[in-house]
Amino acid sequence: METDYDDYMTSACERSIRSRADNPGRAKAREAAHIVAIIESKNLPLQLM
């Protein structure tokens, strides 16, 4: 199987940009959930400002 790496990466970047534009808050929500999971797994107190 032969692939053109530059074409593949260009296409992947375009898909990523399009996905971020279509779902503007998804990445931040996912990151926030990840941070909360880490805090809870370490049994650290979670303080909301």
Steps between C-alpha positions, in 0.01 A plus 500: 500500500647830393389832642617852442582620849468871416153449349397291798617759755341787306170313490522415871568863592206617289269248668623608842447870426152430361409290804616770742301763311186283510536423874659806665464398866569129473879513547479724806225287656702185439812658651304618806356152553849352474636741763211421737563127455868545590415704809242244614737210438761662725237576767585868494233741621318664210438869563286698261562871485 
